[in-house]
Amino acid sequence: MKILITGGNGMLAKEVREKFAEGNELTVTDVAELDITDEKAVMDFVSNLKPDYIINCAAFTAVDKAEDCYELADKINGDGPTNLAKAAKANGSKLVHISTDYVFGGDLDISKDFKEDDEKAPVTVYGKTKLHGEQGIEQNMEEYYIFRTAWLYGIGGNNFVKTMTKLGTNRDEINVVSDQHGSPTYAKDLTQMIYQAIEKQIPYGIYHATNQGYTTWYDFTKEILAEQGIECKVNPVTTEQYIEMMKITQAKRPFNSQLSKDKLIAQGIEVPEWKDALRRYLEEI
């Protein structure tokens, strides 16, 4: 297959590139090679390349910064995927796009998890712009996969696991938020889910794709340290307490980021458990 991967310098794109390298013809771009916010440039690029699949890993992911950069975030997260969808449709390409739990309000009771068709009610600029991107794809083509993920970490760049490992090593105790619930997701596993979906040619549409099982940032941190034999006291704090202690201003975080994987699993896609994913990640690094 001929595959175009956008956002090529990002953590997820690097995993996608490695997974799809064998047996496929890859074209990997970042903003210098292809600005996805430029509709004409996207149409010209895709028309010349005519890929079988476009895997869009480009995104504005700085949740707090987005609050002050609505226009830029919306161009990248909203207009960008829309432009790719239009170009894909015009050239017979299929589109794979990565979205987020932030398209939901995040206030669902923690005894429940979000299904793909649940009401969208984003409360952050990041969430609103990502929803714009989803809608742009849905309105402009039919042959697409949108994978909503959450709490993503991987080999490249900084991430929560690396940060907690460093803090746990250098401090006697740390404070970690305990009232936000979700699924830590290893980028390699997300990539594998995408690969399986394409290989199995599951029905097009929106799917939730995180590691299996739910936890909190607090319990995730305890697992991170325990797996590495790091002795450090971890104190549970509420989001409100954390913001007050750190004296920070931040975009609202969803208290419930729990995404149901039932739809994905029903298509025969393997979804590893988050503790197993963490162990494999720590072994790899």
Disulfide bonds with the S-S distance in Angstrom:
none
